[in-house]
Amino acid sequence: MVLIHLMLFGLPITNPILKFLIILIIILLTPIFLNRVKIPHILGLIIAGAIVGPNGFNLLLRDSGIILSGTAGLLYIMFLAGLEIDMAEFKINKTKSLWFGMLTFLIPMILGTFSSLYILKLSIPSSILVASMYASHTLIAYPILSALGVNRIKAVNITVGGTVITDTLSLLVLAVIIGMNTGEVNLMFWLRLSISIIIFFLITMFVFPIVAKWFLKRYHDTISQYIFVLAMVFLGAFLAECAGIEGIIGAFLTGLALNRLIATDSLLMNRVEFVGHAIFIPFFLISVGMLVDYTAFFKDLETIKVAIVMTVIATSSKFIAAWITQKTLHFSNDERRIIFGLSNAQAAATLAAVLVGFNTIIGQTSSGEPIRLLNETILNGTIVMILITCTIATFSAQKGARNIAMRNASNKVKNATL
């Protein structure tokens, strides 16, 4: 029937039932096949998105439905990171999270700015914006750690805490650079941004728990509870955007706000994790894959150069930050692999920055062509960088997590026999 539909109606597929069916088949079969060759299914879903997307076989368009589902999946990843974090451990390690957060922000900012200025020959505002893309990262590998049961160890807690710091700072850089190029940065800009962020933080961390506690005590139906939690995630994300920062920060803080109210072994937590890992997160990974344009390598040599430079700087700067964190905080090599794996993947904030930069017009050429803050070559290079960094991140996190999980299991067996 699928072949008949393709022959009759052509590509891309517009039938919503068939589109959803294809995505479900991808989500179902990708882990089954890739587990046999020991490739992380997260990477497989991104590759699958590239294959079926507009730059692949053009089976599916990255339309509003895919974007909506992908956005929900991204928010879900950040929400789960906040919800599953060990709050007692997080409070103990908050200074260490700040240390890692500043390392993983400043090192990419410094290396990224200079490489963009002197290698890619970009302007100062464009160079700083590209550097902020390196500084941010997305916790794409987090579901791997959760599945292997190592998502509550100290290294993960510190990395997750650092992620909020570097992503927030990166997105503030984005806001400032765009504001400077549209003439909006003044005292009122800073005052409005500061006040709105403070109000957003107070609402999320103090009002959300009160409302959630009242609702969860009053209504015990797990379906109603789950819908309530999902609504809180999107409300937190929306309030973050209203405050002038990215929605992923709001989703993470919502997870922290509800952390103590949703027990780890509760039916509600089971449903939250199940729906996220089964539907929302795979949709996000497939939507990221749909952005990959492999033809960029064949268009011109400049795109290849930009992609290589961006990938090398993004990966090396994140590795340096992870390595310094390992040495200063006395982590093992496997814990460093996890820190690097969690912090190397570029996706959410990176996409936001490059798209905003690409859509920001700062002038016109003599022929009337728009001059963009970030040109098409940077856009294509960013998409390639996203694919490669996500690949490296998933392999690194999986290797470290598996080694730690195996050691933990071995230690349990030894203790049981004593």
Secondary structure by P-SEA (a helix, b strand, c coil): caaaaaaacccccccaaaaaaaaaaaaccaaaaaaaacccaaaaaaaaaaaacccccccccccaaaaaaaaaaaaaaaaaaaaacaaaaaaaaaaaaaaaaaaacaaaaaaaaaaaaccccccaaaaaaaaaaaacccccaaaaaaaacccccaaaaaaaaaaaaaaaaaaaaaaaaaaaaaccccaaaaaaaaaaaaaaaaaaacaaaaaaaaaaaacccaaaaaaaaaaaaaaaaaaaaaacccaaaaaaaaaaaaccccccccaaaaaaaaaaaccaaaaaaaaaaaacccccccccaaaaaaaaaaaaaaaaaaaaaaaaaaaaacccaaaaaaaaaacccccaaaaaaaaaaaaccccccccccccccccaaaaaaaaaaaaaaaaaaaaaaaaaaaaaaaaaaaaaaaaaac
